[in-house]
Amino acid sequence: MDMDHRNYIAQWSFDTRSILGRFHLWLEDIEEKWLMGGRRDGYSFVGSALESSFIMTAAVTALGTRLFGRYGEGKGLDKVAINTVKKDADAVSAYAMSEALWYLTRRLPENHAVMVSLGEGLMPKVGETPEMGSNPLLGFGRVYARPQVARHVDARVHQLINDTAYHWDSFWSDMQSAGITIWGAAIDTLENTSRFVKGGATGPMAVLHLFDQPLRVSLPYEGYMGYLALPRDVAERAADRSVLINYLTPRSLVLEAIRATYPSILAENVHIWTLGGKPREPRIGELWQEWGSIGCHLMEDGWSVPGGLQAFTESGTYAPTYRVGPFKDGEGRIHLIICDGYAATAEAIQAASLDPMLGLTTSMALFSSKFDISYKRESRIMHLNPESAAFARELADVMGHDASVKELDLYRGILRHARDAGMPLSKRTLTVDDFFPKKEWRGLALAGYMLPDPYTGAPGVEEAGPGLYRVTTRATSDHGIREVTVTLRLMETLEESRHVFSPLLDRFYAGQDYRTRPVKISDSGRIRNELQTWYSEALEFTNDDGIRIYFDRVDDAVVTPQKKAFMRKVLAWYKENHPIWFRWLEIV
């Protein structure tokens, strides 16, 4: 190893020392290659030192989850048991990323904060039961900054959640008046959780998108969004012919635009990545039929992506976005991959924010969380007024049948929640710009791969020796794509490292005695962070920076009664024995 490379490793070690120290890791080596673009000043808006720390955040999240997230332990189990393994996997990934963000943001500029605007994991996905939606996650309102800044922003976030007269515009104005710069984030700490717990060979990753401003979201929100991603050239060529391409455009017109851009392309060589499976048929089955009727190819599970790995369609709209674009086969014939269908809100916005970085155009449409009607009707429902006297008739017209009282209450609740969260309900279709207050924005997309990714070819976590692991990450900005592979050594035994990556409350539940363990003031912040990650539906934020926890709001299928009783006992002990450090906590 030459001296320049040693110095390069030393610089990375210095820039990421807080994260490496927190997780008891030693940086052995680092490799970097540019897949697009190249190093230049201003590669991203966060600056080079913080860039390294955010990349390391993705890496340690991928490593910790792969080693300690119970990979493959759900294979062959029933739905309830699989759900338990999923919770544990999500818990490790959310905890690792949250801790890494907390440590790296000690080095943010004094007036800066990272605020989570969207997080994946609030609601059940298609085919899951309601309790499956209560996943550990980093969701709306989580603030990472120096203590004084964090307290100020937190207070305004709590007001945003609790005070119906205090809206997002007021929050944004207050932050600007205070001279605080907020970087927004959209996070999915474990993309493709089901594949991970069932032992899938490819797919799981940690995704962190940063923006130079927060998204226009004012409450915790997760729904679904229609999603169509095309090369920018296709949309621009259509516009030249006065044809508007968006999510609601008939797919025959989309194909015409594709052929105008790639004149020699055959319909069967247009490959559409879309979510599949019987439960999704009511929502996007009509979309599948549209593409099939014009001779295009809907990717099936096992289709060989250029590069050798096989696609899957059970989950994961984000990663295939990196493969949108043309390619040539061995005989020189042109092919095109696009993405169509829908995704969860955070995933859709993450993928759409890749547009300026990858030269794409993505159109979205708001959906509800129900899967009973087709995508065309869904997009109309989300523009109804739930307070209108004609709501029942208008909903019936869209659904094609009279709405029951239950359906009326359900859709009113969905629409009110979307309105209160600041979703742009007035527009038929959306672009990612609609979610940013300034319209012009900069982003940094980060991914840490736990297992190989079929769409980019990136490898997953690889064991390079006893206690030594190679972890591949990608950083994408509008200046290019960097693939960074870090080689990390565990500085503790595997079992001791498991404790390092485990939440404090879980360590207590596993047997560590909280009453004899030395208590640190940092326990207060760690436990507060863990409660926000694990029990978001059970928390109520008070305006004096307090948190009120209602254990009876947590479904027994999410957390067993025994564990809830134990957690209550632990929190009560901390509250009684360390009342100053835990004055923020109220147990109901």
Secondary structure, DSSP 8 states (H G I E B T S, - for coil): --HHHHHHHHHHHHHTHHHHHHTTEEEEEEEEEEEEE---TTSSTT-HHHHHHHHHHHHHHHHHHHHHS-TTTTTT--HHHHHHHHHHHHHHHHHHHHHHHHHHGGGS-TTEEEEEEEES-SS--TT--GGGG------TT-EEE-HHHHHHHHHHHHHHHH-TT--HHHHHHHHHHTT-EEEEEEEEEEETHHHHHTT-SS--EEEEEEESS--S--S----EEEEEEEEHHHHHHHHHTT---STTS-HHHHHHHHHHHSTT--GGGEEEE---SGGGHHHHHHHHHHHHHTT-EE--TT-B-TTS-B---SS-STGGGGG-EEEE-TTS-EEEEEEEEEEEHHHHHHHHTTHHHHTEEEEEEEE-S--SS-HHHHHHHTTS-TT-TTHHHHHHHHHTS---HHHHHHHHHHHHHHHHTT--TT-SSB-GGGG-TTS---EEEEEEESS--TTT-----EEEETTEEEEEEEEEETTEEEEEEEEEEESS-HHHHHHHTS-HHHHHHTT--TTTS---THHHHHHHHHHHHH-GGGEEE-TTS-EEE-GGGS-TTTS-HHHHHHHHHHHHHHHHH-TTTTTTEEE-
